[in-house]
Amino acid sequence: MSRPRIRPVVWSPPPAPPRARQAHSEPPMPAPHLLPVDGAGPEDVAVHPDGTLYTGLEDGRILALPSSGPPQVVAETGGRPLGIEIAADGTLLVCDAYRGLLHVDPASRKMATLVPAGDALTVCNNAAIAADGTVYFSDSTRRFPLAYWRGDLMEHSGTGRLLRRTPDGAVDVLLDGLQFANGVALAADESFVVVAETGAYRLTRLWLTGARAGQRDTLVDNLPGFPDNLSTGSDGRIWIAIGSPRNRVLDWAHARTPLIRRTVWALPERLQPQPVRTAWAMAVDDSGRVVADLQGAGDKYHLVTGVREHGGRLYLGSLVEGSIAVVDLM
């Protein structure tokens, strides 16, 4: 597949906050314990109440990691699984960038397509499941396949979307014009749904109930890094996987002539702006206030794209690592 052309849009990012220039939190993230997954790229991680972990790898396998024993393959999507959620009945909802929104039964290893990838769904990325079975999920970009996700960040054309699938199978678009729509999470009381806009360094909220139902606002703006997957913690806080701190060169280029970004995009990938090695997760409450901030050097684990809090621990996924990282919160 040849590299697609980009059509850069001029944008003036807000000045990066001082936190973006700090190499670690105070205190730093505790050293993680690593759980090998016999493969690469466990982009997200979900935790069953019995302690079993589920993740998807770049080769399309969906793995179960029981509390004891080796990983077990429960499905092979034939695509690239990203976000994973556990439904109330213990089955899995998988966002696959090349296959669409999938349903996987780990017990029978049967897989079904709920929303196929195609013209109506380009890059299915992350999801959240409501108590009634409604699924909220992101379509990151209408312009680029997953292999060229960097192009969407450079272009900044804002074609990402937040979609909803109701229990009867109907699908509709709730939000459009998002800057690389990524992580999705529901408030603990399901009063709102949040979607991470990786390309805009913000979390956008859509109210679902109450007097503000249907209204869109910003939960968190001007984050110090690139937000990826989201999840709701046991106390209702929204956890944010931060893949990398903000990039000064990219921020500078966004506000200049599009020729600069087209030139950078034409360079070999190794010469383009790169993520900084770090392991980083933050959490905010339902007002957007930061209530947890854990960042480490990234020497043992980096490019965190998934985060899940369970039983006093954080479970981290990564787009590039060969393991799931476990961080003690206590």
C-alpha positions as CSV (number, residue, x, y, z in Angstrom):
1,M,0.0,0.0,0.0
2,S,1.5,3.3,-1.1
3,R,1.6,6.1,1.4
4,P,-1.5,8.3,0.9
5,R,-1.2,12.1,0.4
6,I,-2.1,14.4,3.1
7,R,-4.1,17.7,2.8
8,P,-2.9,19.6,5.9
9,V,-5.2,22.0,7.7
10,V,-3.7,25.0,9.5
11,W,-4.3,24.9,13.2
12,S,-2.9,26.8,16.2
13,P,-2.6,24.4,19.1
14,P,-2.9,25.8,22.6
15,P,0.5,26.2,24.2
16,A,1.6,23.0,25.8
17,P,1.2,23.0,29.6
18,P,4.4,22.8,31.8
19,R,3.5,19.2,32.6
20,A,4.3,18.2,29.0
21,R,8.0,19.0,29.6
22,Q,8.4,16.8,32.7
23,A,9.9,13.4,32.2
24,H,8.0,11.7,35.1
25,S,5.3,12.3,37.6
26,E,5.9,13.1,41.3
27,P,6.2,10.5,42.6
28,P,7.1,8.6,39.4
29,M,5.0,5.6,38.3
30,P,6.1,2.5,40.2
31,A,8.2,0.0,38.2
32,P,5.8,-2.2,36.3
33,H,5.6,-6.0,36.4
34,L,5.5,-7.4,32.9
35,L,3.2,-10.2,31.7
36,P,4.5,-11.6,28.3
37,V,1.8,-12.2,25.7
38,D,3.7,-14.4,23.2
39,G,3.4,-11.7,20.5
40,A,3.5,-8.0,19.8
41,G,1.3,-5.1,20.3
42,P,-1.3,-5.8,23.1
43,E,-2.9,-2.4,22.3
44,D,-5.7,-2.6,24.9
45,V,-6.4,-4.8,27.9
46,A,-9.7,-5.7,29.6
47,V,-10.1,-7.4,33.0
48,H,-12.8,-10.0,33.8
49,P,-14.1,-10.0,37.4
50,D,-12.4,-13.3,37.9
51,G,-9.0,-11.8,37.1
52,T,-8.6,-13.1,33.5
53,L,-7.0,-10.5,31.2
54,Y,-8.0,-10.2,27.5
55,T,-6.0,-8.4,24.9
56,G,-5.5,-8.4,21.1
57,L,-2.2,-8.6,19.2
58,E,-1.0,-7.1,15.9
59,D,-1.3,-10.5,14.2
60,G,-5.0,-10.6,14.9
61,R,-5.1,-13.0,17.8
62,I,-7.3,-12.4,20.8
63,L,-5.7,-13.8,24.0
64,A,-7.0,-14.7,27.4
65,L,-4.4,-14.5,30.2
66,P,-5.8,-16.4,33.2
67,S,-4.6,-15.6,36.7
68,S,-2.5,-18.8,36.5
69,G,-1.3,-20.6,33.4
70,P,-0.1,-19.5,29.9
71,P,-2.0,-17.2,27.5
72,Q,-4.8,-18.9,25.5
73,V,-6.0,-17.9,22.0
74,V,-9.7,-17.4,22.1
75,A,-10.1,-15.9,18.6
76,E,-8.3,-14.8,15.4
77,T,-9.9,-11.8,13.8
78,G,-7.7,-11.7,10.6
79,G,-7.3,-8.0,11.2
80,R,-5.8,-5.7,13.9
81,P,-7.8,-5.8,17.2
82,L,-7.5,-2.6,19.2
83,G,-10.0,-1.8,21.9
84,I,-11.5,-4.7,23.9
85,E,-14.5,-4.6,26.3
86,I,-16.1,-7.3,28.4
87,A,-19.9,-7.5,28.2
88,A,-22.2,-8.4,31.1
89,D,-22.4,-12.0,29.9
90,G,-18.6,-12.4,29.8
91,T,-18.3,-12.2,26.0
92,L,-16.1,-9.7,24.3
93,L,-16.6,-6.7,22.2
94,V,-13.6,-6.1,19.9
95,C,-12.8,-3.0,17.9
96,D,-10.8,-4.2,14.9
97,A,-9.2,-1.6,12.7
98,Y,-9.6,-3.7,9.5
99,R,-12.7,-5.9,10.4
100,G,-15.0,-3.5,12.3
101,L,-16.9,-4.0,15.5
102,L,-16.8,-7.7,16.5
103,H,-18.4,-10.0,19.1
104,V,-16.3,-12.8,20.4
105,D,-17.4,-15.6,22.7
106,P,-14.2,-16.8,24.5
107,A,-15.9,-20.1,25.6
108,S,-17.0,-21.3,22.2
109,R,-14.4,-19.2,20.3
110,K,-17.1,-18.1,17.9
111,M,-16.9,-14.6,16.3
112,A,-19.5,-12.4,14.7
113,T,-19.4,-9.1,13.0
114,L,-21.7,-6.5,14.5
115,V,-20.6,-3.5,12.3
116,P,-18.4,-4.3,9.3
117,A,-15.4,-2.2,8.3
118,G,-15.9,-0.4,5.0
119,D,-17.2,2.9,3.7
120,A,-19.3,3.4,6.9
121,L,-16.6,2.4,9.4
122,T,-12.9,3.1,8.5
123,V,-10.9,2.5,11.7
124,C,-12.9,1.1,14.6
125,N,-10.8,1.9,17.6
126,N,-12.3,1.8,21.1
127,A,-15.7,1.2,22.7
128,A,-17.8,1.4,25.9
129,I,-20.8,-0.8,26.7
130,A,-23.8,0.6,28.6
131,A,-25.9,-1.4,31.0
132,D,-28.6,-2.0,28.5
133,G,-26.2,-3.3,25.9
134,T,-25.8,-0.1,23.9
135,V,-22.3,0.3,22.4
136,Y,-20.5,3.6,22.0
137,F,-17.5,3.3,19.7
138,S,-15.1,5.4,17.8
139,D,-14.2,5.6,14.1
140,S,-10.8,7.3,14.2
141,T,-10.6,8.8,10.7
142,R,-12.4,8.6,7.4
143,R,-9.1,9.5,5.5
144,F,-6.5,7.0,6.5
145,P,-6.2,3.3,7.2
146,L,-4.6,2.3,10.6
147,A,-1.2,1.8,9.0
148,Y,-1.0,5.5,8.3
149,W,-2.5,6.9,11.5
150,R,0.3,9.4,11.7
151,G,-1.0,11.0,8.5
152,D,-4.2,11.9,10.2
153,L,-2.4,13.6,13.0
154,M,-0.3,15.6,10.6
155,E,-3.3,16.5,8.3
156,H,-5.6,17.6,11.2
157,S,-8.7,17.4,8.9
158,G,-11.0,16.2,11.7
159,T,-12.9,13.3,10.2
160,G,-13.2,11.1,13.3
161,R,-16.6,10.1,14.7
162,L,-18.3,8.7,17.7
163,L,-21.0,6.1,16.9
164,R,-23.7,4.2,18.8
165,R,-25.0,0.7,18.2
166,T,-28.3,0.0,20.0
167,P,-29.3,-3.5,21.2
168,D,-31.5,-3.9,18.1
169,G,-28.5,-3.4,15.8
170,A,-29.2,0.1,14.6
171,V,-26.1,2.3,14.2
172,D,-26.0,6.1,14.2
173,V,-23.4,8.9,14.4
174,L,-23.4,10.9,17.6
175,L,-20.4,13.2,17.0
176,D,-18.5,14.1,13.8
177,G,-15.6,16.2,13.0
178,L,-13.3,14.7,15.7
179,Q,-9.5,14.9,15.6
180,F,-8.6,11.2,15.4
181,A,-11.4,9.8,17.6
182,N,-9.8,7.3,19.9
183,G,-10.7,6.1,23.4
184,V,-14.3,5.9,24.6
185,A,-15.6,5.8,28.2
186,L,-19.0,6.2,30.0
187,A,-19.6,8.0,33.2
188,A,-20.2,5.6,36.1
189,D,-23.9,6.7,36.1
190,E,-24.0,6.7,32.2
191,S,-25.0,10.4,32.2
192,F,-22.4,11.1,29.5
193,V,-20.0,9.5,27.2
194,V,-16.4,10.7,26.6
195,V,-14.2,10.3,23.5
196,A,-10.5,11.1,23.3
197,E,-9.4,13.4,20.4
198,T,-5.8,12.3,20.0
199,G,-5.1,15.0,17.4
200,A,-6.5,17.8,19.6
201,Y,-5.1,16.8,23.0
202,R,-8.6,16.8,24.6
203,L,-11.5,14.7,25.9
204,T,-14.8,15.6,24.4
205,R,-18.0,14.8,26.3
206,L,-21.6,14.2,25.0
207,W,-24.3,14.3,27.6
208,L,-26.8,11.4,27.4
209,T,-29.2,12.2,30.2
210,G,-30.6,15.1,32.1
211,A,-31.2,18.7,31.0
212,R,-28.0,18.7,28.9
213,A,-28.8,15.5,27.0
214,G,-27.6,15.8,23.4
215,Q,-25.2,18.7,24.2
216,R,-21.4,18.4,23.5
217,D,-18.7,20.1,25.6
218,T,-15.1,19.6,26.6
219,L,-14.3,17.5,29.7
220,V,-10.5,18.0,29.5
221,D,-8.6,20.4,27.2
222,N,-4.9,20.9,26.4
223,L,-3.6,17.6,27.7
224,P,0.2,17.3,28.1
225,G,0.3,14.3,25.8
226,F,-1.5,12.3,23.1
227,P,-4.6,10.6,24.7
228,D,-5.3,7.1,23.5
229,N,-7.7,4.5,25.0
230,L,-10.0,5.4,27.9
231,S,-11.6,3.4,30.6
232,T,-13.8,3.9,33.7
233,G,-12.3,3.1,37.0
234,S,-14.0,1.4,40.0
235,D,-14.6,4.8,41.6
236,G,-16.0,6.5,38.5
237,R,-12.8,8.2,37.4
238,I,-11.9,8.2,33.7
239,W,-8.5,6.7,33.1
240,I,-6.5,8.0,30.1
241,A,-3.6,6.2,28.4
242,I,-1.1,8.8,27.3
243,G,1.0,7.4,24.4
244,S,3.6,10.2,24.3
245,P,4.2,13.7,25.5
246,R,3.3,16.6,23.1
247,N,5.7,17.1,20.2
248,R,7.0,20.7,19.9
249,V,7.9,20.3,16.2
250,L,4.5,19.0,15.3
251,D,2.7,21.7,17.3
252,W,4.9,24.3,15.5
253,A,4.3,22.9,12.1
254,H,0.5,22.8,12.6
255,A,0.3,26.6,12.7
256,R,2.5,27.1,9.6
257,T,2.1,26.6,5.9
258,P,0.8,23.1,4.9
259,L,3.9,22.7,2.8
260,I,6.0,22.0,5.9
261,R,3.8,19.0,6.9
262,R,3.6,17.7,3.4
263,T,7.4,17.7,3.2
264,V,7.7,16.0,6.6
265,W,5.1,13.4,5.5
266,A,7.2,12.6,2.4
267,L,10.2,11.7,4.5
268,P,11.0,8.1,5.6
269,E,9.1,7.4,8.8
270,R,12.3,7.2,10.9
271,L,12.9,10.9,10.1
272,Q,9.4,12.1,11.1
273,P,8.5,13.2,14.6
274,Q,8.6,10.2,16.9
275,P,6.9,9.3,20.1
276,V,9.0,9.9,23.3
277,R,9.7,6.7,25.3
278,T,7.5,7.0,28.4
279,A,4.9,5.0,30.4
280,W,2.1,7.3,31.3
281,A,-1.5,7.1,32.5
282,M,-3.7,9.9,34.0
283,A,-7.2,9.9,35.5
284,V,-9.8,12.7,35.8
285,D,-13.1,12.9,37.7
286,D,-16.4,13.8,36.1
287,S,-15.6,17.5,36.2
288,G,-12.3,17.0,34.3
289,R,-10.1,17.5,37.4
290,V,-6.9,15.4,37.3
291,V,-7.1,13.0,40.2
292,A,-4.2,10.7,39.3
293,D,-1.0,11.2,37.2
294,L,1.5,8.3,36.9
295,Q,4.4,8.6,34.5
296,G,7.7,6.6,34.4
297,A,10.8,6.8,32.2
298,G,9.7,4.2,29.7
299,D,12.8,2.1,29.9
300,K,10.9,-1.1,30.7
301,Y,7.6,-0.2,28.9
302,H,6.5,2.5,26.6
303,L,3.9,3.8,24.1
304,V,1.0,3.1,26.5
305,T,-2.2,2.8,24.5
306,G,-4.6,1.0,26.9
307,V,-5.2,1.4,30.6
308,R,-7.5,-0.5,33.0
309,E,-7.8,-0.2,36.8
310,H,-8.8,-3.3,38.7
311,G,-8.2,-4.5,42.2
312,G,-5.7,-1.8,43.2
313,R,-3.7,-2.2,40.1
314,L,-3.3,-0.6,36.6
315,Y,-3.1,-2.9,33.6
316,L,-1.4,-1.2,30.7
317,G,-1.4,-2.1,27.0
318,S,1.0,-0.9,24.3
319,L,0.9,-0.6,20.5
320,V,4.5,-2.0,20.3
321,E,5.5,-3.9,23.4
322,G,5.4,-7.7,23.9
323,S,3.7,-7.7,27.2
324,I,1.0,-6.2,29.4
325,A,2.4,-4.0,32.2
326,V,1.0,-4.2,35.8
327,V,1.4,-1.3,38.1
328,D,0.5,-1.4,41.8
329,L,-1.6,1.6,42.9
330,M,-1.3,0.8,46.7
